[in-house]
Structure formats: structure tokens, C-alpha cells
Amino acid sequence: MLWLSLLVTVGIALAWHRAGLRTTTASIALWLLLYGVFGESLALFALLLLLFVAVLVPLSLPTLRQEWLTRPLLDHVLRRRLPPRRAALAAFDPQAASQAQQQALHALLGERAAVLSPPAADDGAAVPDSAAAAVIAAHGSDEQRQHWLPALARREARIALAFDARWGNGEHSADRAQLTRGIWKGHDTLGLRLSFDKFGVDAGDAGNDHPGEISDYLVRVDVHDTALLPSVAPRRGSTLVLVPATLSGLRGHGSGSIQAHDVFVPLSRLVGGADGIGDGERQIATAIAADQYARLQRAHRVTAQALRRDALLDRIDAFFDRPAATTRAQRREQQVAAALDVYGIGALTALLRSLHAQQRLHPALNPVVASAAAALGVAVPRGDAAIEPLLWTLYPTQHAMLAAAATTPYGAALPAFDAALFGDGLREMLAHSAHAGLLALLDGRMLGGDGDRNTQRLARYRAALALAADAWLTTRDPLLADGADHSALIDAFAQTLTLVAALQAHRDGGALRDEQALIDTFCERCCRRIDAALDRFVASQAQRRRRVMLRALLLPTGALLAGAGARQRERALAARLQAPGAIRDRLLQVLPADATGTRLEIALDAATSAQRRVIAAVRAGQLTPAPPVDLIAAATAQSVIDPSDAERLRSAYNLADDLLQARFNAA
């Protein structure tokens, strides 16, 4: 038993630290040597030595490994995993959200907040027109930054995106960009004469509830002749141009088709000026990352509000002693309405049909948008295509393995797949398994680990999601799956993003002592929902052995349940909100919450005692069942409750009715 425990410990340590094949072979060989010298069974040593030679030695020989192990795995991947996604793998750019672009984006947010005066700074940092602002901040000239960033922040300008041609890529014959001289505002100057036919996408809807009119389009064009620029290095290729929406010769507005014929813009309208020629792909990648970031922040708020509304509806059902099914249909409508409130039907449809279809944006980063698209029946890729690009971005090693398998011809795919699998792929998957299993067993607690309890649990669920993504990407058969695993996985990601947003907002706002209990309760609710999603993901696996393995690694102690203790803590927190204080004043800053929900929770708790007496009187036959308003009046007349209790009940009922009616009307 001691030797077995030592072997298991060594194996976990090797997997945890992503040890390579040589290190693993040497470590196990050392364990075998020690067992041969100090062990008790010579027969067992001989058996283990034979197993070691039969398994690890061929793995260390590339030729044998490719024929005996890699080729069967590659054939399985080619047969089961790749047929539906060869084109997507070829079009996907794993560098579209690089660390440098994320840093540039965060710098942009700080700069945009700085150019605004309070109290509008927070509203401006919500990033209306974030894609265009990010491009100008990261790649624009000093003059462009000084002009456009304050204008965008004050909403005096609004820029739509026009990257992709309607009939093909940017090289289509309908698109022209000729470097020439022309007249701009009465002056002869050097610039571009443009003709194009593009998709226009109003990406500013991600963070702006009152968008206003589009002032400019950020258009992708290809410049090949730079002979008129002797002082500039001879760069050629794509670039982004700011084309005014009011320019004569430009047709089309908003989201949809944008055409221009023989229009002239000066070089000062090129992002970065003449130096920006040939830098278009990096500029587009920055725009995509910024737009995704803005929509992700918006999704945090909407998702957290949906969580609170669900909890409130459960409380309303219990408060008025009616079955939960009475509001189930309304609840579904509320979720769709929330998504439509954020994006609008027109913007949502145009976004999904144009950018997502061309692998530009991936709506899986916003589960609320994905569910709303399904409810609207928008024609977008379904199932795998809704989440797979997100997983490729988060876990590039798995993407590299699948991309290597998609290499043609087959003779080139075999060594490429072998290098990806035994280079980083296998090490990453074993590390994810070790991290997920050990952190789940300890519920995030590690010896010497830093951070508070909620941060530790967040680390545990991030590790669990990495393992679940491995299982989904590498073992799922898309031709046989029914979509349950896809739905469960995206739910788990949504709840994890909500947990991240809550903890980040709490840290940014300052950790006040009286807010900690609220944060703890909210995080516990998020963790219960993540556990429930992971439990559904495990149950959706087709093979029993896979279900057993994933359950042992993801949920070794079982899923968290919403017991009486959790509900008691939530009721106690709601009671505390009735008293004025810092926690009440800062609630909407700490959590992306709903002010209506907070008032309703306070009213429900204030009227709980009276409500229980009324329900008891109905069940005893003292009162006749009736609509809430009539029932409150009858209870007051028969002295079941006093007038002050009746007023509390009416207040709670009116707030609940307003909430349900507003959500129902919006849907």
C-alpha cells in the first residue's frame, strides 16, 4: 500500500506540473528501481517492469509511437471529430485575442474613463462603440486619438464596422482603393479613392442604450500601390479607413449593406495615417477583442440580473402560496426579453448573420445572446458552433491538436498530430485532470494557497471547466450528441463568468466588512448552479466509463444543494437590507443587481409574518381563497391581520405584480 500511494503521489505531481515524457519515464523508472531494491514481491516487480517496457519505452520512440498509438487516434479523430468542422478550424485565428490586445483594451478603457468628467465616467466606461475606440486607441495617430476618443466617449460620434465584403472576402473585384490626389474640404490632398460593397454592423449597441445616428464607418480596404508615398516604407495590404456616413456617393445606413462608388477620403482618415497601411489585420483583431469584451461585461450584468429574478420569482410563488408552474412561461419570456433589451432584434440578427457566420465574432462568449438567438429562430450555426470557437480561444493546445489532425495530406497530418499530442496536448489534459480532481476533492483549498474562500472556489471551478472542455473537445461525437452536453457546458461557463464579475466588482469597490456576507451568499448560489451544470454535463455523456471518470474528477463529493441553511442565510441578508447602511447603499455597485428586486425582497420579508397568518386562515377554512387584494381586505375585516400588516402585504403584492407585469409586457 505504501508503494502504491507513493506511485499515485508521483503520478499526480507529474501531471500537476505538466511533466514531459522523458521526465515521466525517468521518474517511474526510479520508482521501479527503488521497488526492486526495497520491495517485497519479486514477481510483482517483474510484472511492473514488463509493463513499463511495453508501454513507456515505445512511447519514447517516435516511429513506434506513431504507428501503434498516434495513427489509430488520428483515424478516430478524422472519422468522428473533424468532418463537421474542417472549414471552421481552417478559418479560426487563435491570435485574435492575444495578451497584447487585451492589455491595449484595458488601457483604452482607462483612457476613455479619464476623458469624461464624473458622474458620466462610469457610463462611458461601459464602452459604447468600443470596437472603433479600441482600434483608434491602439493603432491611431496622436491626432486621431485626441479627436475621436473624447467624441466617442461623449457620444458625439458613433462608428459602425464594415470589414467584410458582401460577395466574398476583401479581395473581391467590387472593392477598390486607389492612392491618388483629390479634393477634401476645398483643399487638394493625398488620399484614397474608394469603391466597395460591405456588410455594415453597428457594434456600438453592445454598451449604449441610446445610440443615436451613425457618424462614420470603419471600412477595411486593400492598398496595393503606394508609389505616391516615397517617404513611407513600401507597405501594402489591408488597412482600416474612417469613412463619413454623410459622404456623397455612400449608400446604406446602420446594419446591412454599405456601398460606395468613387468616393475620396484623405490619408488622415486612415487609422494610423499612412503608417497604418498593411496593418489592417491587427487592427481588425483589436476591434474584435474589444467588441467581445464589451459584450462580455454586458453579459455579466444581464446574467446576474437573471439569477436574481429567478430567485425572486421563487419567493413570490412561495409568498402567495401558488405553484411555481404559474410563472414558468413568464420566466422564459423574461430571459428572452432581457437579451432583446440589451441588443435589439435588428442588431442581434445582423451581428449573428454577418460577423459570426464569417468567424469574426463568437456569441458563445455571451450565453444570453445565444439563448435569445435560438428563441428568435435566427439562422446561426447551432450546437457545437456556438461554443467551440470560445473553447479554442481559451484552450489553444486542444485547438492545435485538432488543427494538426486537419492537416492535408494524411502523410503530413500524422507527424503534426503526433507532435501536438505528445508535445503539449497530453500534458495539458493530464494537468487539467489533476487540477480538477484535487481541487474538487479539497473544494479549492490547497496548502499554502492564498486568497479568500470564494477565490479558492473560483480556482476549483476554473480547473473543472478546463477538464470539461477537454472532454467535450476531444471525445465528443458531434454526429451522435443530442446537445445536452453543449447546453450544460455553456451554463457552467455563464455561471463562472457571473462569479468572476461579482468578485471583481467587490474587490474594485473595496471589501467592506458588512458586504462580505452578501458576497458569500451570492457566490454560494453561483457555485450551486455551476455544480448543477457540471452534474448535467456528466450525465449527458454517452459512455458509462466516461461518466464515472468525469464524476470522480469533477464532483467527487457530490453537487452542492440549496439546503435550509442556505435559504436561511439569504432571508437573513434580505432582512438586513431593511436597515439603512453601507451595504444597502452599495448593493448595486457590488453586484450587478436590480434595484426593483432589492425593494421587493425588503417588502417580502417585512410582510412574511402577516402572509403566513393569512395562508393559515385560508387553509383552516376561516377565509375563502380569493385574489390577493380581496384576500388582504377580507383578512383585515376578520381581524386575521391588523391594518399595518395589511399595508405591508399590499406593498409586497404591488411590487411583485409590477415586476411580473413589466417583464411580461417586455416579452
Protein Blocks (a to p, Z undefined) as FASTA:
>chain_A
ZZmmmmmmmmmmmmmnopafklmmmmmmmmmmmmmmmmmblklmmmmmmmmmmmmmmmmm
mklmmmmmmmmmmmmmmmmmmmmmmmmmmmpcfklmcfklmmmmmmmmmmmmmmpccfkl
mmmmnopaklmmmmmmmmmcfklmmmmmmmmmnopaccdddfbcfkbcfkbmkbccdddd
ddeehiacdddddddddddddfklmmpcblopafbdcdddddfblklmmkbccdeddddd
dddfklghiacehjdddddehiacdfklpghijmlgoplmmmmmmmmmmmmmmmmmmmmm
mmmmmmmmmmmmmmmmmmnopafklmmmmmmmmmmmmmmmmnopmlmmmmmmmmmmnoma
ccklpmklmmmmmmnopacdehjlmmmmmmmmmmmmlmmmmmmmmpccfklmmmmmmmmm
mmmmmmmmmmmmmmmmmmmmnnopaghiacdfklmmmmmmmmmmmmmmmmmmmmpcfklp
golmmmmmmmmmmmmmmmmmmmmmmmmnopafklmmmmmmmmmmmmmmmmmmmmmmmmmp
mblklmmmmmmmmmmnopadddfklmmmmmmmmmmmmpgcfklmmmmmmpccdfklmmmm
mmmmmmmmmmmmmmmmmmnomaccddfklmmmmmmmnomacfklmmmmmmmmmmmmmmmm
mmmmmZZ
